[in-house]
Amino acid sequence: MLKEEKSRLSGKKNMGTIDRVVRFLVAVLIAILYFTDQITGIAAIILGTFAVMFLITSFMSSCPLYLPLKLSTIKKSNKD
């Protein structure tokens, strides 16, 4: 029972390499725009929040929004 609960909480990987890299690059772009004062105010707060979420999900290789939609960007192997 404990293993099942731990597995469920850890999350299943559902993001491929390209998805992770794109999210990371978008987060870096938002950071650059923020630190060069290209975005300010509410836009900076909203985009900053997205950037943080993109960084977290790219490092975890799992997007919680993909789970209910049963999406995955991981390439399937042809070995099946």
Residue pairs with C-beta under 8 A, 6 or more apart in sequence:
11 60
11 62
11 64
11 67
12 62
12 67
13 61
13 62
13 74
14 61
14 62
14 63
14 66
14 67
14 71
14 72
14 73
14 74
15 23
15 57
15 58
15 61
15 62
15 63
15 66
15 72
15 73
15 74
16 72
16 73
16 74
16 75
18 73
19 58
19 63
19 73
20 58
20 61
21 58
23 54
23 55
23 57
23 58
24 54
24 55
24 58
26 50
26 51
26 54
27 50
27 51
27 52
27 54
27 55
27 58
30 39
30 47
30 48
30 50
30 51
31 51
33 39
33 47
34 44
34 47
34 48
39 47
57 63
57 64
63 71
66 72
66 73
